[in-house]
Each structure stands twice: as structure tokens, then as C-alpha cells.
Amino acid sequence: MARFRRKSCCALIALALAVFIITVILKSLSPEDNHFGSQFALRLIPPSRQMEQDNNVVVSAKPAQMIPAEKADRMENKMQDFPEPNYNVHAFYYVWYGNPQFNGKYFHWDHSLLPHWDPKVASGYPSGRHQPPEDIGANFYPALGPYSSRDPLVLEEHMRQLRTAAVGVLAVSWYPHSMNDDNGEEIDNLLPLVLDAADKYQLKVVFHIEPYKGRDDANMRENIKYIVERYGNHPAFYRYKTSNGKFLPLYYVYDSYLQTPDVWAQLLKPNGISTIRNTPYDGIFIALLVEERHKKDIQTAGFDGLYTYFATNGFTYGSSHHNWRSIKTFCDYNDLVFVPSVGPGYIDTSIRPWNSQNTRNRINGKYYETSFNAAVEARPQIISITSFNEWHEGTQIEEAIPKTWGKTVYLDYLPHKPTVYLEMTQKWARKFSEEQKKWLE
């Protein structure tokens, strides 16, 4: 019996000792003292209601989500890694690309081969359409592949590249609601996504109005009204500061010469039948200068400025670098905004195989440098870039990669990196900003 009591006593002591040891171990693993295990413990074991009240926080058993303020702080910190955007540098931007994943089929990457207007010449060149994803309507191949402009990740990457290049404004190729170009689909319904993506990177957006069917003074007024009412309050909607201190939307009007000055005057002159002057829909309207005679037409029509668009030096009067200083003088004399358009080169033989005479070789970036230098020397208010991503005409500064498909060897940026034209743009955007400050001194 005594032996039994001794055994029982020993067992009780051992049990008590075990309880004590377990308690100490659990205490050492509690989230109060062990920072390594605190997050893990909080996700598995919801704290007591009293703990929530004492700490004035609400803890969920689900993984914590980043609150908007934290997202904003993180994005603001991220923006500090980029160069300052230059809002006097605008890049023409195209959102007409599509692929099966986001659009049900390819758009624009499958561009047709356009025939020469002379049937005899046309007969000597191939016809048909490109067949993506390997065979695309471009002489270069995008680093993102044949993407869709509706892909949020693509929009995000484009805005990142633009901001990396210090571009401040993207000029989006635009057709009115329910309209599109011959090779794509409606563009207007994509603008909210573009504006949101641009705003995230502190970029601004202007509208590059294409020559849609039936464009005249009356429906242009309705479309300008639509743009202002639908998009005018968005933080990414660009406004140009005029000489009298007003902030007005700016519009590029492509192929403006297709309408006569008399038609445009009805919209752009204060006494015109469809005038938008001195109304809530007033703006800065920039006409396309092609031929020298268009200068007078642009002034007569009531436009506020002119741009040259084409990236082919010597192709038109407006795109010829040696004319830019005299064009600027004309603009200064007539109180017009001058916007020369610079480009890295030009090649469109993937869609116009007969047009090799207008090819402008990039010369490993020297063509772009020469173009930018000529623009800065003209002392313009704004410099535009043709283009960020007009792949059909080979004017893109977007990242491109080497690629070979069968007998097709796409052009590339070698020996430079895919980012070379973004880096050059950043350099010249900074130089342009520095020069403009000197002009104002």
C-alpha cells in the first residue's frame, strides 16, 4: 500500500511538472512576445472581442487587405522612382489593337496589305492579310506580343513605359461613339480604362480626332460636347493653359484639310453657326499641317495651332525639319500654337509593300535624336511624338524585341536594349524642359 502511495505521488508530481512545462512553452509562442509568429497566429486564432476593443482595430480571420490609403502611399512612393512627367511632351497613342483573348479575334495585327492606287504598280506586289500571332502587320515585333488594347495589364505597362520616358500626355486616336476605323472596333468605350490607367501614373490624355465619316462643323460640335460632358471631369483629362490664364481642353484634328476653312470657321470662329467659342465647350484645336498653303487655311479656319504628325523628314512641307523654324515664326506672328512632331523613323512596308521610298532608317537612334534636336531648336510650346505604338508605320517607341518567323526577320533595336527609345525620350523631355525655362528668363 505504501509503495502504491509513493507511485501515485510521483505520478502527480510528474503531471504537475508536465503542465508547467507546457504552459511555459505556449507562453513563449504567444503573439505578444514572439514577433516572428504574430501574423501567422492572428490569422489562425481570432482575438477576443475585448482585445479588439482595447486595440481599437477590427481583425478579420481573412488575410488583411490593403486599405486605399496604403495603396495611395505605396503608389506615391512608386512614382518617386520615375522622372517627372513633361506635360509639354505629347505622344500619339493607339488603342485599336485586339486579340482573341480580349476581343474574340485579332484586330489590326491582321492588317491587310494595301494595294497601290495604280493597278499596274499594285499587280507587282503581294496582297491578302497578315495572320497573327507570328505574322503581324508591322516591320517590328512588340515585346508584349500581339496584344489587346483592352488588356488592363497592357494598359498598365504602356503607362509605365510612357512615365519612364517622361512623357506627360498621350494623344489617343479617337472615333466618336459607335464608330471605328476600317480595321478595328469601337474605341470610345475603351477611354474610361485609358483615363484611369493614365491617372494612376500621373499622365494626362488628349483626343486625337480621326477623320470619321460625316465630320463637319455641326457634328464636331456635338462630339466635342460629348467628350467634355463624358470625360471632362476626369483627373487625367488634359487642359492647356492659354496666354490669358484659361485652362481649356486640347484637341488634335487629323486630316483637318479634308474640310474647307469655311466649314471649320462655323465651329471655330466666334460668329460661326456652330461656334463653340466662349461656351463651356471651348478648346484649343490643333490642325494638321501638310502643305505650305495649309498655313493660311488653318489661320482662316479659326484653329488655335498646328502640328506636323508625320515622322518622315522631307515627306511633306510640315514634316520637313528645316521648315520648323519658319513655321514657328508664322505661328508666333498669328498667335498660333506650334507642335512639331518628332519620330524615331518610319517604315510601313508590312502593310504598304510598295512604299519603301518613304522609309526612314532609325540609324540606331540617330534619326530620333536629330528630329528632337530640330524640334527643340524651333522653340515650340509643345513637342509631339509620332508615336508611342503605331506599329503599322514603324514609328513606335514602345519596347520591341528581335524575332524571326520562317523567312520573315523582324526589325529590332539592336545593338541597343528594347527600352532605348524610352530612354532617349526621357533625355530629350528633360532637355526640352530645361530649354523652355531658359526661353522664359
ChimeraX attribute file (.defattr): number of C-alpha atoms within 10 A of each C-alpha:
attribute: neighborCount
match mode: 1-to-1
recipient: residues
	/A:1	6
	/A:2	7
	/A:3	8
	/A:4	9
	/A:5	10
	/A:6	10
	/A:7	11
	/A:8	12
	/A:9	12
	/A:10	12
	/A:11	12
	/A:12	11
	/A:13	11
	/A:14	12
	/A:15	12
	/A:16	11
	/A:17	12
	/A:18	11
	/A:19	11
	/A:20	11
	/A:21	12
	/A:22	11
	/A:23	11
	/A:24	10
	/A:25	10
	/A:26	9
	/A:27	13
	/A:28	12
	/A:29	15
	/A:30	13
	/A:31	15
	/A:32	10
	/A:33	11
	/A:34	13
	/A:35	12
	/A:36	10
	/A:37	13
	/A:38	14
	/A:39	12
	/A:40	12
	/A:41	16
	/A:42	16
	/A:43	15
	/A:44	12
	/A:45	10
	/A:46	14
	/A:47	15
	/A:48	10
	/A:49	10
	/A:50	9
	/A:51	13
	/A:52	13
	/A:53	10
	/A:54	9
	/A:55	9
	/A:56	9
	/A:57	9
	/A:58	10
	/A:59	17
	/A:60	14
	/A:61	11
	/A:62	10
	/A:63	12
	/A:64	9
	/A:65	8
	/A:66	9
	/A:67	8
	/A:68	9
	/A:69	9
	/A:70	11
	/A:71	11
	/A:72	13
	/A:73	11
	/A:74	11
	/A:75	13
	/A:76	14
	/A:77	11
	/A:78	11
	/A:79	17
	/A:80	9
	/A:81	9
	/A:82	15
	/A:83	16
	/A:84	18
	/A:85	22
	/A:86	20
	/A:87	19
	/A:88	19
	/A:89	25
	/A:90	27
	/A:91	26
	/A:92	23
	/A:93	24
	/A:94	19
	/A:95	22
	/A:96	23
	/A:97	23
	/A:98	23
	/A:99	21
	/A:100	11
	/A:101	12
	/A:102	13
	/A:103	15
	/A:104	9
	/A:105	12
	/A:106	23
	/A:107	21
	/A:108	24
	/A:109	28
	/A:110	24
	/A:111	22
	/A:112	18
	/A:113	19
	/A:114	18
	/A:115	19
	/A:116	16
	/A:117	8
	/A:118	8
	/A:119	9
	/A:120	9
	/A:121	11
	/A:122	15
	/A:123	11
	/A:124	12
	/A:125	14
	/A:126	14
	/A:127	15
	/A:128	12
	/A:129	16
	/A:130	19
	/A:131	14
	/A:132	18
	/A:133	13
	/A:134	15
	/A:135	20
	/A:136	26
	/A:137	25
	/A:138	24
	/A:139	22
	/A:140	25
	/A:141	24
	/A:142	21
	/A:143	14
	/A:144	14
	/A:145	14
	/A:146	22
	/A:147	21
	/A:148	25
	/A:149	23
	/A:150	22
	/A:151	17
	/A:152	13
	/A:153	13
	/A:154	15
	/A:155	20
	/A:156	17
	/A:157	14
	/A:158	22
	/A:159	22
	/A:160	19
	/A:161	21
	/A:162	25
	/A:163	24
	/A:164	21
	/A:165	29
	/A:166	27
	/A:167	29
	/A:168	23
	/A:169	27
	/A:170	29
	/A:171	25
	/A:172	23
	/A:173	20
	/A:174	27
	/A:175	21
	/A:176	21
	/A:177	13
	/A:178	10
	/A:179	15
	/A:180	18
	/A:181	16
	/A:182	8
	/A:183	14
	/A:184	17
	/A:185	19
	/A:186	16
	/A:187	23
	/A:188	17
	/A:189	13
	/A:190	13
	/A:191	17
	/A:192	13
	/A:193	16
	/A:194	24
	/A:195	21
	/A:196	18
	/A:197	23
	/A:198	26
	/A:199	17
	/A:200	18
	/A:201	23
	/A:202	18
	/A:203	26
	/A:204	25
	/A:205	27
	/A:206	25
	/A:207	23
	/A:208	21
	/A:209	22
	/A:210	19
	/A:211	18
	/A:212	14
	/A:213	11
	/A:214	9
	/A:215	16
	/A:216	18
	/A:217	22
	/A:218	16
	/A:219	14
	/A:220	18
	/A:221	20
	/A:222	14
	/A:223	17
	/A:224	20
	/A:225	17
	/A:226	15
	/A:227	18
	/A:228	17
	/A:229	12
	/A:230	11
	/A:231	15
	/A:232	16
	/A:233	10
	/A:234	15
	/A:235	16
	/A:236	22
	/A:237	21
	/A:238	24
	/A:239	18
	/A:240	17
	/A:241	13
	/A:242	12
	/A:243	8
	/A:244	6
	/A:245	8
	/A:246	11
	/A:247	15
	/A:248	17
	/A:249	22
	/A:250	22
	/A:251	24
	/A:252	25
	/A:253	21
	/A:254	21
	/A:255	15
	/A:256	23
	/A:257	18
	/A:258	10
	/A:259	14
	/A:260	14
	/A:261	20
	/A:262	16
	/A:263	16
	/A:264	25
	/A:265	22
	/A:266	21
	/A:267	25
	/A:268	27
	/A:269	18
	/A:270	15
	/A:271	12
	/A:272	16
	/A:273	14
	/A:274	21
	/A:275	20
	/A:276	23
	/A:277	15
	/A:278	9
	/A:279	9
	/A:280	11
	/A:281	19
	/A:282	20
	/A:283	24
	/A:284	21
	/A:285	18
	/A:286	25
	/A:287	29
	/A:288	22
	/A:289	28
	/A:290	22
	/A:291	13
	/A:292	13
	/A:293	10
	/A:294	19
	/A:295	19
	/A:296	11
	/A:297	18
	/A:298	24
	/A:299	19
	/A:300	16
	/A:301	20
	/A:302	21
	/A:303	24
	/A:304	21
	/A:305	23
	/A:306	28
	/A:307	23
	/A:308	26
	/A:309	24
	/A:310	25
	/A:311	30
	/A:312	25
	/A:313	21
	/A:314	15
	/A:315	15
	/A:316	16
	/A:317	19
	/A:318	27
	/A:319	24
	/A:320	19
	/A:321	23
	/A:322	15
	/A:323	15
	/A:324	25
	/A:325	18
	/A:326	11
	/A:327	22
	/A:328	21
	/A:329	16
	/A:330	15
	/A:331	20
	/A:332	13
	/A:333	9
	/A:334	12
	/A:335	13
	/A:336	21
	/A:337	22
	/A:338	26
	/A:339	31
	/A:340	34
	/A:341	28
	/A:342	30
	/A:343	29
	/A:344	30
	/A:345	27
	/A:346	25
	/A:347	26
	/A:348	21
	/A:349	21
	/A:350	23
	/A:351	25
	/A:352	20
	/A:353	18
	/A:354	19
	/A:355	13
	/A:356	12
	/A:357	9
	/A:358	16
	/A:359	18
	/A:360	21
	/A:361	16
	/A:362	18
	/A:363	12
	/A:364	17
	/A:365	16
	/A:366	13
	/A:367	20
	/A:368	24
	/A:369	21
	/A:370	14
	/A:371	23
	/A:372	26
	/A:373	16
	/A:374	19
	/A:375	23
	/A:376	22
	/A:377	12
	/A:378	20
	/A:379	20
	/A:380	22
	/A:381	16
	/A:382	20
	/A:383	23
	/A:384	24
	/A:385	29
	/A:386	29
	/A:387	28
	/A:388	26
	/A:389	21
	/A:390	18
	/A:391	27
	/A:392	22
	/A:393	23
	/A:394	28
	/A:395	26
	/A:396	25
	/A:397	30
	/A:398	22
	/A:399	22
	/A:400	24
	/A:401	18
	/A:402	15
	/A:403	15
	/A:404	12
	/A:405	9
	/A:406	7
	/A:407	6
	/A:408	11
	/A:409	13
	/A:410	17
	/A:411	16
	/A:412	19
	/A:413	20
	/A:414	12
	/A:415	8
	/A:416	11
	/A:417	13
	/A:418	19
	/A:419	17
	/A:420	20
	/A:421	25
	/A:422	20
	/A:423	17
	/A:424	18
	/A:425	23
	/A:426	22
	/A:427	15
	/A:428	19
	/A:429	27
	/A:430	19
	/A:431	14
	/A:432	25
	/A:433	15
	/A:434	11
	/A:435	14
	/A:436	17
	/A:437	9
	/A:438	9
	/A:439	8
	/A:440	6
	/A:441	5
